[in-house]
Amino acid sequence: MTLHPQAQAVLDLLNEAPTPLKDLPPAEARAAYDRFIIPRNFDPVTLPHVEDREIPGAGGPMRVRIYRPDNDGDPLPVFLFIHGGGFVIGSIESRDPQCRLIARDTPCIVVSVDYRLAPEHPYPAAPEDCWAALNWTHANAGAIGGDPARIAVGGESAGGNLAAGLALRARDACGPGLCAQILVYPVTDMFFEQDLPSYGLLDEDYFLTRDQMAWYYDCYAPGATATDDMMLSPSKADDLGDLPFTQIVTAEFDPLRDDGKRYGERLAEAGVTVEYTCMAGMIHGYWHYGKLIDASGEALKLTIDALQRVFNDRS
């Protein structure tokens, strides 16, 4: 396959940036990243209830954004969403359109987590915040109109890493039961310790480069080059059994492609139901360019379809 023209057009725009994100102070990088994504993402659809709320986080009060669609008064399932951005950038705002569409079309309540970012808050701040958010969501599901027996977690890129770690922690700590994990081009092998063919794409010009990943990891886990910690690298878990239904969506020209694919294979070998899709011709990050890349909508529909099935499965 070849790079899709829509992905190439976005890549060309990214390469026009005067200063790479990794060369900016973190706060400026975050602002520049959101300025680039937000006008190119889907237009946000209207929902009857969208609320920012402070909840207890691992390091103090933490913001979540709660999306509630129209419903007939019955408790709705809940999807805990974790944004990507290399643990350094990204925000609730830049993924707001996807959360709105998931909430409306599933339908379900979406809780989007504003976890602490590196380098100001290195590992384990982000997974601890996500764990706090999951437990708060479970404990307060009824109060926000949700069903505590139907909770799924998910995220893209770094958010996929955090969602995968969350599912492992919930299993091992007898935490809230989950009915699905949705992983969009996740990083499950933090320091590329597996010998996977797609890692060669780190040395090509497909947005996610070796230097970019090194910046993320230097901020998030400074000084580390390998790990046995499954909260950093979920692929390091010895046992991947007893995990919920898993959907993994990757991109053909993404260095993380084979990371997600191999994680799905290992889950399936452990008896987990897995649905895997690789989006042809796509680069890392295509998911949040709804106005420019058709595959963004196609991948989002895959997620909505999967959530509808698992949330409606009463077996």
N, C-alpha and C positions, 0 to 999 in steps of 0.2 A: 504493500500500500504506500501511498504518498501522503504528505501532509495536506490536510483539507484546506482549500483556499480561505475559508473563514478563519481557521486557526492561524494560517499564515498572516492574514490581515491583522489579527490581534497581536501576533508576535512582532510584526513590523511596528505597530503602535508602541508596544512595550519597549522596543529597542530605540525608539526616538527619545526616551526620557533622558534629560540632560545629565542626571546623576543617578547611578544605580542605588536602589534602596539600601543595600548593604553599606554604602558609603555615607549615608545620612544618619544623624542622631535618631534613636528609636522613635521619639515622639514625632519628628518630621517625617520619618519613613511611614509611620501609621497614617498620618494625614494625607501624604501623597498617594499611598495605596488606595485609601478610600475615595479620594478625589478621582482616581482613575476608574475604579470599578463602578461606583454608584450610578453615574449617568449612562453606563453601558450595560447595566443589569436590567432585568425586567422592570417595568413600571409596577410599583406596589399596588396590589388590588385592595379595595376597601373591605374591612372587616368590622363587625359591630363592636368588638371589644379588643383593643390592643393597649396593654398597660405595662409600664415599667415599674418594677417593684424591688425594694431592697429586702434581701433575705440574709440569714446568717451564713457567712462564708468561713472558710478555714482560717483566714487571716483578718476577719472583721466583716462588716456589712458588704454584700456583693449584689450587683444589679442583675436581674433577669428581666426579660421581656416576655410577657405572656400573651399569646394570640388565641382568641376564642371565636369560632365561627358561629353562625346561627345553628341552633338545634332545638329539639322539641322538649327540652328539660331533662332528658335522660343523661346520666353521666357519660362523658366522652372519653375515648382513649387519649393518652398523653404521649407526645414525642418530645424527648429532651434532646435539643439540638446544640452542637458544639462547633463553633466556627473554626476555620483554618487560618493559616497565616504564619506557619513556621514557629508557633509559640511566641512570636515577637510582634507581629502585626495582625491585621484583621479585626473585625468588630461585629457586634450585633447589627449595626446599621448597614454594613455592606452586604449582609446576607438576609436582610429584612424581606426583600421580595420573595425569596424562596420559602421562607418561613410562613409568609402570608398564604402563598399558593398551597403549601402542604396542609395548613390548617383548614383552608376553605374546601379543598378538593378531596381530602381523605374521607370525611372531615375528622379533625381531632384538635385537641388543645396542643399548642406548641409552646414549650418553655425554652427560650434561647438564653445561653449562659454567657455572661460577661466576666469570664475568668481572668485572673491576674496574668499579666504578660511579662516575659523576660525582655531585657536583662534585669530590670528592676526587681522582678520576682522570679528567680530561676526555679528549676525543678527542686522540690515537688509541689510548688504552689499551684500550678494549673490542675494536675490530677486531684489534689486535695480539694480545690474549689469545686471541681466537677462532681466529686463524691458527695460533698456537702449539698450541692444542687440536686443530685439524684435523691438523696435521703429527704430533703425538704419537699421535693415534688411528690414523693410517695406519701409522706406524712400529711401533706396539705392538698392532695389531689381532690378530695371531696369538697374542700372549701373553694376551689377554683373551678368546680364543675366537672372534675375528671374522675376517672375510674382507676383506683390504685392497683387493680388487678390487670390492667392493660397499659403497661408502660413500655415504650421502646426508646432506645438511645441511638444517636447517630451523629455523624459529622464528616467533614471533608478535609483531606490532607492531615495537618496536625490535629484537627478535630476528629478525624478518623482514628488517629493514634489514641487520643484521649477516650473516645467512645469504646474502642476495643479493650483498653485497659480497664475501663469502668465495668464492662461486662465480666471480665475476669475477676475483678475485685468483688463485685456483687455476688458472683458464684461462690468464691472462696470464703467470704465473710458472712455468708447467709444474709446478704442484703436484700433489697427489693428485687422481687422476681421480674424478669424482663421477657418480653415476648419477641423482641427482634433487636438486632444491631445492624445499622445501615452505615456502610463504610464506603465513602467516595474517595478514590485514589489515596488510600491511607498509607502512612508510613508505619510499618510494624517492626522494622529492623532499623533502629535509630542510626547506627553507625555503619550500615552496609556491610555487615559481617558475613552475609551469605554471598555466594558466588552466583549472581543472577545476571543474565544477559542484558537486561534493560539498564543496568547501572552504567553501561557504556555510554548511554545517552547523556549522562552528566557532563561529558566533555564535548557535547554538541550544543547548538544554539536553539534549544527548545524551552527557553525561559528558566527552567529549574536546572541550574548548573552546579558543579562541584563547589565553586566559590560561594554561591548563594546558600547552599546547604550548610557549608562550614560556618557561615555567619549565623544562621539560625541556631546551630548546635553550640557554637561558642557562647551565644547569649543564654541558651536554655540550660545547658549542662556543661559549664565551663570546665575545661581540663580533661573531660572524659573522651575516650576514643573507642571504648568497648564497654559492654554491660551485660550482666546476667539478670538485670532487674526487668521484670515483665511489665512494670508500670512505665518504664522508658521504652522498652522494646517488647510489645506483646508477643512477638514471634519467639521470644525466649521462654515462654511458658512450656513446661514439660508436658502438661496435660491440657488439651483443648476440648475435652469432652464436656458434656452437660452445659453447653452454651446455647443461647437462643438461636432461632432462625437468623441467618446472616445473608445480607445482600452486599456484594462488593462490585463496585463499578470503577473501572480504570480507564486509562487513555493510551492509545497506541504509541504515541511519541513522548511518553512520560517516563523518566528514569524510575519512578515508583511502580511502574506497570507490573513487573514480575514479582515485586514485594507483595502487592495485593493478591495477585493470582496464586502465589505459593501459599500465602496465609489461608486463602480459601480452600486450597487442596488439602492442607493439613487439618483444617476444620472438618472437611468432608470425611477424611480418613478417620477422624475421631467420632464420627457418627452424627455430626451437626448437618442440618439441612442448609445448603448454600446455593445461592443463585449468583453467578458471576457473569459480568458483561464487560467487554473491552470496547470502548467507543473508537471506531476506526478513524484514523487521520487526525486525532485530537492531541492537544498538549495539556500538560498540567495547568489547572486553573480555569479550563474552559467552562466549568460548571457555573461560574458567577458572571458570565457575559451573555445574559439572556437576550439582549437586543442584537447581538452580533453573531452568535453561534447557535445554530439550530440544535446541535447536540446537547446544549444546556437544557432546553425544554424536554428533549427526549429522555435524558438521564433523570430529570426530575419526575417525569411521568413513570419511569420504572420504580422510583422510590415510592411514589404515591400509590401505585398499583400494589406493591409489596405490603405497604402499611395497611391498605384496605383489607388485604387477605388475612394478615396475621391478627389484626384487630377484630375481625369478624369471625375468626375461628374460635368457636366455643367448645371445641373438643377437649 
